[in-house]
Amino acid sequence: MSSLYNWLAPIWGTIALQPFAYLWCIVSDINYISSLGPFTVLSTIYLMPCYALYWKIIGDKNERNTGI
């Protein structure tokens, strides 16, 4: 996988999960900006090298095994 994917996948995942995170804040009566907002940004940054490592170690093997 390309290195661009390693950076875009966590960002896309973050965007896709925001409606659920916001709903969780409403149900739990938590302020989104002060609690989950910073956590979301830090989690996204953390996941970028995780994706890169995954595709470097595991992802290439899976692609070879499936013939893709």
C-alpha angles and dihedrals in degrees: 000000000000123000088240088065090053089061100038099046096066091044092051090046091051092051092047093051098048097090089056092046091049091048089050089054092051093049093044094041091237124149105245098205096049098042117019099024097071091038090054093052093047092046091052092051090047093052095054096076089038090060091046091052092046093053091044095052109022108013097063091050092052092051092052093048094051095044094240 
